[in-house]
Amino acid sequence: MRIFLKSKPVIAPYRSTHHLRVVIQWAEEHGIDTAPILSSKGLEKADFDNPDRLIKFEQQFEITQKLFDIISCQALGLRIGERINIGQLGKWIMAINSCATAIDAFKMAFALADLISFPFQIILDVQGDIAKFSFIDLIDMGSSSRFRYEMHIVGGYNICCEILRERVQIIEIRFAYPQPEYADEYKKIFNCPIIFDAEETQILFDSSYLTRPLPCANTLTKNIYEKDCHQTIEQLIMLTTTTELAKSALQFKDKELLTRSQLAQRLNMSDQTLKRRLAAEGVNYKSLVQGIREKKARDLLQSTELSMEEIACNLGYSDVANFYRAFKSWTGLTPLSYRSNNTRGGRPRDNRAGA
C-alpha cells in the first residue's frame, strides 16, 4: 500500500473560532480576563458563540501568543490539547467522523483544511506497514512553537482516538525541538517512544489503522456535513483578497522569499494575473515583500535570541548592513534598539519553545 497526501503549503487567511475558543475557555477558567486581549484584536467573547463568525489567522495567532506569554503553565500546550474533542470542532469534524474508513477521513480532513488550517504543512506517507505524518513549519512561530505543536498534536491524537473509539497505538513520535523538563507527560499521553531534537516532527503508526471501518460511518451524514463545509469554504474564498492569499504564501518558511512568478505559481495563477489582481487592490509585489520582511524581523527580534547575522539570513539579506538599513527605514530604530525596547529586561522573552 502506497498513499501520499499533502496539505496546502499556505495558511488560509480566515478560519472558524473553534480552536481559539478552547484556548480562551482554558484561560478564563484559570483566572485570566481575556476581554482586553480579544478587544485589542477586534473580537469579543460573544463572537465565540456565533457559529457563523470567522476570524483571521493573524487574530488567532496573536491572541494565543499573548495568552502563552502570560499563562504560567509549563505544559500549557499539552493541557489545552487534552481539552480538544469532537464536540468542539463543528461541522468540519462531523464530516470527517462520518467517513467510511480512517484513510477516507484523512482525505476529507485535507480537502477541508481551509476551515481549520494549522501553522504547518502536514504530509501523510504510507509505505508498507508503516504510516508517517510529517510536519513542516509554514511560518516562524517563535517562542510559541512548542506550545502550538503540543496543542495540535495532542488534540489531533485525541480526535483520532475518539473517531476510532479506541486508544490508538503509536509506534514512535519525533519532535524537532529539545526535550522539555516535563517530558514524562508526553509518555503518559502517547504511551510510546518519544524522540526530541529530531530533524523533523513526525508521528509513526501502523498503516492498518487507515483501512479500518469507522464506527460512525454514514454516507448521508457525511454528504450533508461535507456540503455545508464546502459552502463555508466558498464563503471564505469570496472574503479572501488576492493580497491576503499572497501574504499567506509569502509567510511560508522558505530560505528565500518567493519571486513574483514563484508566488503566482503557488497561487495557481499566471504572473500577469497576479500582477493585475494586486494592482486592482492597490498593492504590488515589492510592497508585500517589504511588509512580510518587516513583520518577520520584528517577530524574530522580539521572540528569539537569534543573532543579527542569523536574522538577516533568515530574511533573505545578503549581509547584515543591508538588513540594518532596511529595518531602520521601516521603524526609525536599529534592530538592536528595537530588541532592547521590546523585550523584558533588554533581552528576548523566555524562549519556551527551545527551553
C-alpha positions in Angstrom: 0.0 0.0 0.0 1.4 3.4 -1.0 -0.6 6.5 -0.1 0.7 10.1 -0.2 -1.3 13.0 1.0 -0.1 16.6 1.5 -1.9 19.6 2.9 -1.6 23.0 1.1 1.7 24.9 1.7 -0.2 28.0 2.7 -2.2 29.1 5.7 -5.8 30.0 4.9 -6.4 33.7 5.9 -9.7 33.0 7.5 -11.0 30.2 9.8 -13.7 29.3 12.4 -13.3 30.2 16.0 -13.3 26.6 17.3 -9.6 26.2 18.2 -9.2 29.6 19.7 -12.4 29.0 21.7 -10.7 26.1 23.5 -7.7 28.3 24.5 -10.0 31.2 25.6 -12.0 28.9 27.8 -8.9 27.4 29.4 -7.5 30.9 30.2 -10.8 32.1 31.7 -11.0 29.0 33.9 -7.6 29.9 35.2 -8.4 33.5 36.2 -7.3 35.4 33.1 -9.5 38.2 31.9 -9.4 37.6 28.1 -11.7 40.5 27.2 -8.9 43.2 26.8 -6.8 40.8 24.7 -9.8 40.0 22.4 -10.8 43.6 22.2 -7.3 44.6 21.0 -7.7 42.3 18.1 -11.3 43.4 17.2 -13.1 40.5 19.0 -15.3 39.9 21.9 -16.4 36.9 23.9 -19.8 36.8 22.2 -18.0 36.0 18.9 -17.2 32.5 20.2 -20.9 31.6 20.5 -21.6 32.7 16.9 -21.4 29.7 14.6 -21.0 31.9 11.5 -18.2 34.1 13.0 -14.9 33.8 11.0 -11.6 35.2 12.2 -8.3 35.9 10.5 -5.3 33.7 11.1 -3.4 36.7 12.5 -6.1 37.3 15.1 -5.9 33.7 16.3 -2.1 33.5 16.2 -1.5 36.8 18.1 -4.2 36.1 20.7 -2.8 32.7 21.5 0.7 34.1 21.6 -0.3 36.8 24.2 -2.0 34.1 26.3 1.0 31.9 26.1 3.2 34.7 27.3 1.1 35.4 30.4 0.0 31.9 31.4 2.4 30.3 33.9 2.0 26.7 32.9 5.0 24.8 31.6 3.0 22.1 29.8 0.3 24.5 28.6 0.2 23.0 25.1 -0.4 19.5 26.4 -3.1 20.7 28.8 -5.0 22.6 26.1 -4.5 19.7 23.6 -6.2 17.4 26.1 -9.3 19.6 26.0 -9.8 19.3 22.2 -12.6 16.8 21.3 -15.1 16.2 18.5 -17.8 18.2 20.2 -15.7 21.4 19.9 -14.8 21.4 16.2 -18.1 21.9 14.5 -19.3 20.5 11.1 -15.7 20.1 9.8 -15.1 17.2 12.3 -18.6 15.8 11.8 -17.9 15.3 8.1 -14.6 13.5 8.9 -16.2 11.4 11.7 -18.9 10.1 9.2 -16.4 8.8 6.6 -16.2 5.1 5.8 -12.5 4.4 6.8 -9.7 6.3 8.5 -7.9 7.0 5.2 -11.2 8.4 3.8 -11.3 10.6 6.9 -7.8 11.9 6.4 -8.5 12.7 2.8 -11.6 14.6 3.9 -9.6 16.4 6.5 -7.0 17.5 4.0 -9.7 18.6 1.5 -11.5 20.7 4.1 -8.3 22.0 5.8 -9.1 25.6 4.8 -11.7 25.6 7.6 -9.2 24.9 10.4 -5.7 25.1 8.9 -2.6 24.9 11.0 0.7 26.9 11.1 2.5 23.9 9.5 2.1 21.7 6.4 1.1 18.1 7.1 2.2 15.2 4.9 0.9 11.6 5.2 3.2 9.0 3.7 2.5 5.3 3.8 5.0 2.6 2.9 4.1 -1.0 3.7 3.1 -1.5 7.3 4.3 2.0 8.4 2.3 5.2 8.1 4.0 8.5 8.9 2.8 12.0 9.4 5.4 14.7 8.9 5.0 18.4 9.9 6.8 21.3 8.2 6.6 24.8 9.7 4.9 27.3 7.4 5.8 30.3 9.5 8.3 31.2 12.2 6.3 30.5 15.4 8.9 32.0 17.7 8.6 31.2 21.4 5.2 29.6 21.0 6.4 26.8 18.6 6.5 24.0 21.1 3.2 25.1 22.6 1.4 25.0 19.2 2.9 21.6 18.3 1.8 20.2 21.7 -1.7 21.6 21.4 -2.4 20.5 17.8 -0.7 17.0 18.0 -2.3 16.1 21.4 -5.6 17.4 20.2 -5.3 15.5 16.9 -4.4 12.4 18.7 -7.5 12.7 21.0 -9.7 13.2 18.0 -8.3 10.1 16.2 -8.9 8.0 19.4 -12.5 9.4 19.6 -13.3 8.6 16.0 -11.9 5.1 16.2 -13.3 4.6 19.7 -10.1 3.1 20.9 -6.7 4.3 22.1 -4.5 4.4 19.0 -1.1 2.7 19.5 1.6 4.9 18.1 5.0 3.4 17.1 7.1 6.5 17.7 6.8 10.3 17.8 9.7 12.6 16.9 9.8 16.3 17.9 12.1 18.8 16.2 12.8 20.7 19.5 14.7 20.0 22.7 13.3 17.8 25.4 11.3 19.8 27.9 11.5 19.4 31.7 8.1 17.7 31.7 8.9 15.0 29.0 7.3 12.3 31.2 4.0 14.0 30.5 4.4 13.1 26.8 4.9 9.4 27.6 1.7 9.4 29.7 -0.3 10.8 26.8 1.1 8.9 23.9 2.5 5.7 25.6 5.2 5.2 23.0 8.9 6.1 22.5 9.4 9.8 22.2 12.4 11.3 20.5 13.4 15.0 20.9 15.8 17.1 18.9 14.8 15.2 15.8 15.3 16.6 12.3 11.6 16.7 11.7 8.4 16.4 13.8 6.9 13.1 12.8 4.3 10.5 14.0 4.8 6.9 13.0 1.9 4.4 13.3 0.7 1.0 11.9 -0.8 1.6 8.5 -3.6 -1.0 9.2 -5.4 1.8 11.1 -6.0 3.5 7.8 -8.3 0.8 6.4 -10.4 0.2 9.5 -14.1 0.9 9.1 -15.1 3.9 11.3 -17.8 3.3 13.9 -19.9 6.4 12.9 -19.6 5.9 9.2 -22.8 7.2 7.5 -22.8 8.3 3.8 -25.8 10.6 4.2 -24.5 12.3 7.3 -21.1 12.7 5.6 -22.6 14.2 2.4 -24.7 16.7 4.5 -21.8 18.0 6.5 -19.4 17.9 3.5 -21.8 20.1 1.5 -22.0 22.6 4.4 -18.3 22.7 4.7 -17.8 23.4 1.0 -20.3 26.2 1.2 -18.4 27.7 4.0 -15.1 27.4 2.0 -16.8 29.2 -0.9 -17.7 31.9 1.5 -14.1 32.1 2.7 -12.9 32.4 -0.9 -15.3 35.3 -1.5 -14.0 37.0 1.6 -10.3 36.5 0.8 -8.5 39.0 -1.3 -5.5 38.2 -3.6 -3.4 40.3 -1.3 -4.3 38.1 1.7 -3.6 35.0 -0.3 -0.2 36.4 -1.4 0.7 37.4 2.2 -0.2 33.9 3.4 2.0 32.3 0.7 4.9 34.7 1.3 5.0 33.8 5.0 5.9 30.2 4.1 9.1 29.3 5.8 11.3 29.2 2.8 15.0 30.1 3.0 14.3 32.9 0.5 11.2 34.8 -0.3 9.3 33.7 -3.4 9.8 35.7 -6.6 6.6 37.1 -8.1 6.5 34.3 -10.7 7.0 31.7 -8.0 4.3 33.3 -5.9 1.9 33.2 -8.8 2.7 29.5 -9.4 2.0 28.7 -5.7 -1.4 30.6 -6.0 -2.2 28.7 -9.2 -2.4 31.7 -11.5 -0.2 33.4 -14.1 2.3 36.1 -13.2 0.3 38.7 -15.2 -2.9 37.7 -13.4 -1.3 38.1 -10.0 0.1 41.5 -11.0 -3.2 42.7 -12.3 -5.2 41.5 -9.2 -2.8 43.0 -6.8 -2.8 46.3 -8.7 -6.6 46.3 -8.5 -6.3 46.1 -4.7 -3.8 48.9 -4.6 -0.7 46.9 -3.8 2.3 45.4 -5.6 4.7 42.5 -5.0 7.5 44.8 -3.8 5.4 46.3 -1.0 4.1 42.9 0.0 7.7 41.5 0.4 8.7 44.6 2.4 5.7 44.1 4.8 6.5 40.4 5.3 10.1 41.1 5.9 9.3 43.8 8.4 6.9 41.6 10.3 9.3 38.7 10.4 12.1 40.9 11.6 10.0 42.3 14.4 8.8 38.9 15.5 12.3 37.4 15.4 13.8 40.3 17.3 11.1 40.1 20.0 10.7 36.3 20.4 14.1 34.8 19.7 17.7 35.1 20.6 18.9 34.8 17.0 22.0 36.9 16.2 21.7 39.8 13.7 23.5 37.7 11.1 21.0 34.8 11.5 18.0 37.1 11.3 19.4 38.9 8.2 20.0 35.5 6.5 16.5 34.3 7.6 15.0 37.3 5.8 17.0 36.8 2.6 19.5 39.7 3.0 23.0 39.2 1.6 24.6 41.0 4.5 23.8 42.5 7.9 24.4 46.0 6.7 21.5 45.8 4.2 19.2 44.4 6.9 20.2 47.3 9.3 19.4 49.9 6.7 16.1 48.3 5.7 15.0 47.9 9.3 15.8 51.5 10.2 13.9 52.7 7.2 10.8 50.8 8.5 10.9 51.6 12.2 13.4 54.5 12.7 15.3 52.2 15.0 18.3 49.9 14.6 17.4 46.2 15.1 19.4 46.2 18.4 17.5 49.2 19.8 14.2 47.6 18.7 15.0 44.4 20.5 16.1 46.3 23.7 12.8 48.3 23.7 10.5 45.4 23.1 11.8 42.7 25.3 11.9 42.2 29.1 15.0 43.4 30.8 16.6 44.2 27.5 16.6 40.5 26.4 14.3 38.4 24.3 11.4 36.9 26.2 11.9 33.4 27.6 12.1 31.2 24.5 10.0 28.4 25.9 9.8 26.6 22.6 13.5 25.9 23.0 13.8 25.6 26.7 
